[in-house]
């Protein structure tokens, strides 16, 4: 079976766009050590990850994502989520 040459340029362009998004993406903003305060509030793990919605922050925007909560403290929750812009799983 041969390749469809009609759409090859189109799909190559889409792949180039995805690669550029990955390389040029903004770095996720995580909580600082002072905000986490792990010395005074140690994290507690959930027995099973819980499905949650969470806001994640980038320098230029904030996005609401579906995530799994893995652990929590009095002031923060550790989540695992699929980064929406590039479809890569992240934890933070």
N, C-alpha and C positions, 0 to 999 in steps of 0.2 A: 504494500500500500504506500502511495507517495504522499508527500506533504502538500498541504494546501498553500500554494505560493501567494494566493490572493490576500491572505490575512497575515502572512509572516511578518511584514514590516510593522503592521499595527500591533501585534503581540510583542514584538521585539521592543517597540516603543513603550508599551505598558511595563515590561520588565525593567527597562532602563529607568522609568519613573519610580518604580518600587525601590530599586537599588539606590537611587539618589535620595529618596525619602529616608532610607535606612542610614545612609552615611551622614546626611545632613540633619538628622533628627535632633531635637532638643533633649537635653538630659533631664530626667525626672527629678523633681525636688523632693528630697526625703526629709524627715524630721531630724533635727539636730540632737546631739547627745543631751543637751540641757532640756529640750522639749520631751525627750523620752524619759529621762531621769530614772534609768534602770537600777541605780544604786538604792533608791528609796522605794521604788515600785517594781519589783521583779515580775517578769511576764508569766502569765498562766496559759498553758496550752489548752486548746479545746480538745476533747477526746476525739472528735471527728471534725474536719473542716466544715464551716457553716457558710451557706450561700448568703452573700450580702451585696448591697450596692455601696460603692465608696467613691469619693471624689479624689482624683489624683491631680497633682499640680505640675505644670511645666512653666518655664519662665514667661511664656506669652499667653497661656490659656489654662483652664481647668476642665477636666472631663469627668463625667460620671460613668463608672464602669461597673459591670457585674464582676464580683470577685468571690474568693473563698477566704474567710477569716480563719487564721491558723492559731493565733495567740492574742492575748490582750493584757493591758495594764490599766491602771486607773485613768490614764490620759490618752492612750493610743491603742490601735488594733493593727496587728501584723496581717497583711493580706497577700494573696497570690492572685494575679489577674493576667489576662491576655491583653497586651498593649495594643490598643485599637488601631493605631496608625500603621504599625508594621507587623501585626499578628505574631508577636513573640511573647512568650510567657515571662512575667516579671514577678518579683517578690519584694515587698518592702513594708 
